[in-house]
Structure formats: C-alpha cells, structure tokens
C-alpha cells in the first residue's frame, strides 16, 4: 500500500434545498463489510427518510471495492455525484451516506445532483481529509558511539518502537516508506557503514 488520502474521523453535515432536508455522513472504513454496516446503520437511523443515498471506495491490498446507490432517486442523480467527490479528491477507505427528507418541491435532476454533492462535500470536509503514509519497520544494530552520532537523524526520520542495550545498541524503527531509501543512505554515510540493518 502506498500513500493515500482518507478521512480522519466521522463527519456530519445538514443542508436544506427547497424545503428538502439533506443530512450527510462520512467516515473512514477499513473494509467493504465495514462500509456496508455503516450504510445499514444510517438507513436504520433514518428509516423514515425518503432516500438514503450512499457511496464508498475501499482499497484492500491489491483489490478495491467501489459502489454507489441512488436508493430510489433518478438513476445517476445522487449516488454517482457523491462517489465522484471521493474519486476527484482521491479519497479511499471511506464511505458516505446522504439522507433526504422530501420537502414537497421537486429539485430536478441538476438540482438533486447539486444538493447531494454539496451535502456529501460538507460531511467530508467536516470529517477532514488526511494523508496516510505507508510505513516500514527497520532493525538497526550499531555501537554506542555511532548511535549518539545518528540520534538526531533517527528522530527526524522515524519513530523508535523499541530500544535494547547490550554490547551494542539495537533499535526497532518505523520509517515512512517514501523516505526509507533516503534515511538508509544518510545513516550509512554518517556511521561510515558501521551498522547492521534489516527490514522486517
């Protein structure tokens, strides 16, 4: 998995368009099953609503799942515009549901699309888009003198998960995947290759 964008937390937004009430929910999910459970939960919460439109995009390992549902609205008027926001903002592992309580005035295809899109966008903004970075684990073994020399470098590039001290210093580090090569090159240079390093 490479770096990707997702949602930081659950977000909710409420809007009114020509007396129709739209309530948007957005949240991060780890699997298609979790997305479906979230959608089912919102549908149960708003079982008295006219429509509960949904969309999700999930990437798991090498496969991905995407789906949108108009839930009785005219085909392409609602689920697709909601999904398009996830797609255009490159957000994955996220699910969105927009609930509609009809207010008696028809919005037309364009008005409907806009209402669903705007409500979904507000819910996504409330949930906040963040970037998630792939991390790699490294085990580094080096002498005490070398460990002092590279301490600042290690703290800049990684999170120290474990430290062991015996005849040498052994560190288990979490390093951002896109910075791994740069970090390894710098630590080898600074210690003049006086270390043992493995990825696991």
Residue pairs with C-beta under 8 A, 6 or more apart in sequence:
1 59
1 61
1 134
2 134
2 177
3 131
3 132
3 133
3 134
3 177
3 178
4 59
4 90
4 92
4 93
4 131
4 132
5 89
5 90
5 91
5 92
5 129
5 130
5 131
5 132
6 28
6 91
6 92
6 93
6 94
6 129
6 130
6 132
7 26
7 27
7 28
7 91
7 94
7 124
7 127
7 128
7 129
7 130
8 28
8 127
8 128
8 129
8 130
9 27
9 28
9 127
9 128
10 25
10 26
10 27
10 28
10 127
11 24
11 25
11 26
11 27
11 123
11 124
11 125
11 126
11 127
11 128
12 23
12 24
12 25
12 26
12 123
12 126
13 23
13 24
13 119
13 122
13 123
13 125
13 126
14 21
14 22
14 23
14 24
14 119
15 21
15 22
15 24
15 115
15 118
15 119
15 122
16 22
16 103
17 107
17 111
17 114
17 115
18 103
18 105
18 107
18 111
19 103
19 104
19 105
20 100
20 101
20 102
20 103
20 105
20 107
20 115
21 100
21 101
21 103
22 98
22 99
22 100
22 115
22 116
22 119
23 46
23 98
23 99
23 101
23 119
24 96
24 97
24 98
24 99
24 119
24 120
24 122
24 123
24 124
25 38
25 42
25 96
25 97
25 98
25 99
25 123
26 94
26 95
26 96
26 120
26 123
26 124
26 126
26 127
27 38
27 94
27 95
27 127
28 93
28 94
28 127
29 35
29 38
29 56
29 58
29 93
29 94
29 95
30 58
30 60
30 93
31 58
31 60
32 56
32 58
32 60
32 65
34 95
35 56
35 58
35 65
35 95
38 95
38 97
39 52
39 54
39 56
39 69
39 95
39 97
42 52
42 54
42 97
42 99
43 52
43 97
46 52
46 99
49 99
49 100
49 101
50 72
50 100
50 101
50 102
51 70
51 71
51 72
51 73
51 78
51 99
51 100
51 102
52 71
52 97
52 98
52 99
52 100
53 68
53 69
53 70
53 71
53 73
53 78
53 79
53 82
53 97
53 98
53 99
53 100
53 116
54 67
54 68
54 69
54 71
54 79
54 82
54 95
54 96
54 97
54 98
55 66
55 67
55 68
55 69
55 79
55 80
55 82
55 83
55 86
55 95
55 96
55 120
56 65
56 66
56 67
56 68
56 86
56 94
56 95
56 96
57 64
57 65
57 66
57 83
57 86
57 87
57 91
57 92
57 93
57 94
58 64
58 65
58 66
58 92
58 93
58 94
59 92
59 93
64 92
66 83
68 79
68 80
68 82
68 83
69 79
70 76
70 77
70 78
70 79
70 80
71 78
71 79
73 79
73 100
73 112
73 116
74 109
74 112
77 109
77 112
77 113
77 116
78 98
78 112
78 113
78 116
79 116
81 113
81 114
81 116
81 117
81 120
82 96
82 98
82 116
82 117
82 120
84 117
85 91
85 96
85 117
85 120
85 121
85 124
86 92
86 94
86 96
86 124
89 124
89 129
91 124
91 129
94 124
94 127
96 120
96 123
96 124
98 116
98 119
98 120
98 123
100 115
100 116
107 115
133 176
133 177
133 178
134 176
134 177
134 178
135 174
135 175
135 176
135 177
136 174
136 175
136 176
136 177
136 180
136 199
137 161
137 172
137 173
137 174
137 175
137 199
137 200
138 158
138 172
138 173
138 175
138 180
138 184
138 197
138 198
138 199
138 200
139 170
139 171
139 172
139 173
139 197
139 198
139 199
139 200
140 154
140 170
140 171
140 173
140 187
140 195
140 196
140 197
141 168
141 169
141 170
141 171
141 195
141 196
141 197
142 150
142 168
142 169
142 191
142 194
142 195
142 196
143 168
143 169
143 194
144 168
144 169
146 169
146 190
146 191
146 194
146 195
147 169
147 171
149 190
149 191
150 187
150 190
150 191
153 183
153 186
153 187
153 190
154 160
154 171
154 173
154 187
157 175
157 176
157 179
157 182
157 183
157 186
158 173
158 174
158 175
158 183
159 173
159 174
160 171
160 172
160 173
161 172
161 173
161 174
162 170
162 171
162 172
163 169
163 170
163 171
163 172
164 170
164 171
175 183
180 199
184 197
187 195
187 197
188 195
188 197
